[in-house]
Amino acid sequence: MVQFRDPSKDKLKTNSVLREQYTLGKSCMLADCDKELSHFDGPGSNVLCREHQLQCAEYGGMGRPERPHTFYRNWICTKCNYDPREDDLRFGHVEDEYKKIKAMRYVMHGDHIILKSHGGADSKDNINSLCVLCHSAKTAIEEDFLGTRKVDRY
């Protein structure tokens, strides 16, 4: 994984902040993680454990704290095996590595297997990584955009 923010330069939180986190029993916001919040300041530090904090987009990962399901997407489409890092020459002309990774991240979506409107969770077991084309096809076929699935063929 390419890192844009150097985690070794993240500063430790103050003792009073760490004590408050511990006293309140705060843990990682992700549904299937119960680790304590990160001891380091930086992106996601107030809602994520250190492991998931380092998976934030600012560090070069796929995750965005405001969209928890993004922590479960990856670089390979589970439907067609497309990998933008390997299979797509359209990113070759982008010289800035940060912009290249950001553009590649946009073509990989985290799709809920069971829609959130049907009680699906933002969890590893309920998220598929789909490329933008497979995700668009699935959304159209299953009519996900209506909030209800007509068919479950994908």
C-alpha positions as a printed Julia matrix, in Angstrom:
154×3 Matrix{Float64}:
   0.0     0.0     0.0
   1.32    3.44   -0.92
   1.33    5.7     2.12
   0.71    9.41    1.75
   0.7    10.34    5.4
   3.68    8.96    7.3
   2.24    7.19   10.37
   5.57    7.46   12.18
   5.06   11.24   12.29
   1.67   10.99   14.04
   1.87   12.39   17.55
   0.62   10.56   20.59
  -2.56   11.9    22.14
  -2.18   13.62   25.49
  -2.49   11.57   28.68
  -5.74   13.33   29.57
  -7.3    12.42   26.2
  -6.13    8.81   26.52
  -7.46    8.64   30.09
 -10.86    9.96   28.91
 -10.98    7.41   26.05
 -10.2     4.63   28.52
 -12.65    5.86   31.18
 -15.49    6.14   28.67
 -14.59    2.75   27.17
 -14.47    4.14   23.65
 -13.7     1.61   20.94
 -13.39    1.45   17.17
 -16.57    2.49   15.35
 -16.48   -0.45   12.93
 -19.16   -3.01   13.76
 -16.86   -6.01   13.87
 -13.97   -4.38   15.75
 -13.86   -3.87   19.49
 -10.31   -2.55   19.82
  -9.71    0.65   21.75
  -9.38    3.94   19.9
  -6.02    4.89   18.43
  -3.48    6.43   20.8
  -2.27    8.65   17.96
  -3.73   11.88   16.61
  -4.53   11.98   12.91
  -7.33   11.1    10.5
  -9.97    8.92   12.15
  -8.24    8.93   15.54
 -11.41    9.8    17.47
 -13.47    6.92   16.04
 -11.03    4.22   14.89
  -8.45    1.87   16.4
  -4.89    2.32   15.14
  -5.19   -0.6    12.7
  -8.23    0.91   10.98
  -6.88    4.45   11.29
  -3.94    3.38    9.11
  -6.42    2.1     6.5
  -7.87    5.6     6.0
  -7.57    7.18    2.56
  -5.22    9.84    3.96
  -2.69    7.09    4.67
  -3.18    5.5     1.24
  -5.91    3.02    2.2
  -9.51    2.6     1.09
 -11.38    3.67    4.24
 -13.3     6.84    5.05
 -14.66    7.16    8.61
 -17.82    8.9     7.41
 -18.55    5.83    5.21
 -17.69    2.8     7.4
 -18.34    0.21    4.67
 -15.37    1.6     2.7
 -12.99   -0.1     5.15
 -14.12   -3.46    3.75
 -13.59   -2.79    0.06
 -10.37   -3.79   -1.63
  -8.59   -3.37   -4.92
 -10.04   -6.42   -6.73
 -13.63   -6.67   -7.96
 -15.28   -9.79   -6.54
 -17.37  -10.17   -9.72
 -14.91   -9.66  -12.63
 -11.49   -9.63  -10.86
 -10.68   -6.17  -12.24
  -7.78   -4.52  -10.42
  -7.22   -0.85  -11.38
  -3.6    -1.05  -10.22
  -2.81   -3.83  -12.69
  -5.42   -3.93  -15.42
  -6.08   -0.32  -16.4
  -3.72    1.69  -18.57
  -5.99    4.74  -18.28
  -4.24    5.65  -15.03
  -0.76    5.47  -16.54
  -0.64    9.12  -17.55
  -1.3    10.36  -14.0
   2.11   11.31  -12.65
   1.1    12.42   -9.16
   0.94    9.17   -7.16
  -1.61   10.58   -4.7
  -4.0    11.58   -7.51
  -3.48    8.24   -9.25
  -4.39    6.2    -6.15
  -7.32    8.52   -5.45
  -8.66    8.02   -9.0
  -8.21    4.25   -8.74
 -10.01    4.23   -5.39
 -13.03    5.93   -7.02
 -13.53    3.01   -9.43
 -13.75    0.48   -6.59
 -16.98    0.49   -4.59
 -18.03   -1.2    -1.38
 -21.45   -2.7    -2.1
 -23.83   -3.91    0.6
 -24.96   -7.5    -0.04
 -28.0    -6.91    2.19
 -29.07   -3.31    1.77
 -28.83   -1.09    4.84
 -32.51   -0.28    4.3
 -33.17   -4.0     4.85
 -31.08   -4.18    8.01
 -27.72   -4.92    6.38
 -24.65   -3.91    8.35
 -21.46   -2.07    7.49
 -19.48   -5.24    8.2
 -16.94   -7.37    6.39
 -19.48  -10.15    5.79
 -21.97   -7.76    4.17
 -19.66   -5.85    1.8
 -18.52   -6.86   -1.67
 -15.8    -4.99   -3.51
 -17.13   -4.17   -6.97
 -15.68   -2.1    -9.78
 -17.84    0.78  -10.9
 -19.15   -1.16  -13.95
 -20.13   -4.28  -11.99
 -21.66   -2.14   -9.26
 -23.7    -0.15  -11.79
 -24.95   -3.34  -13.44
 -25.87   -4.89  -10.08
 -27.68   -1.73   -9.01
 -29.7    -1.64  -12.25
 -30.49   -5.37  -12.28
 -31.53   -5.53   -8.63
 -33.06   -2.06   -8.64
 -31.09   -1.15   -5.5
 -31.74    2.52   -6.18
 -35.37    2.03   -5.15
 -34.37    0.85   -1.68
 -35.9    -2.55   -2.36
 -34.55   -5.42   -4.36
 -36.82   -6.85   -7.03
 -34.51   -9.77   -7.85
 -31.45  -11.3    -6.25
 -29.66  -12.58   -9.34
 -26.22  -11.04   -9.04
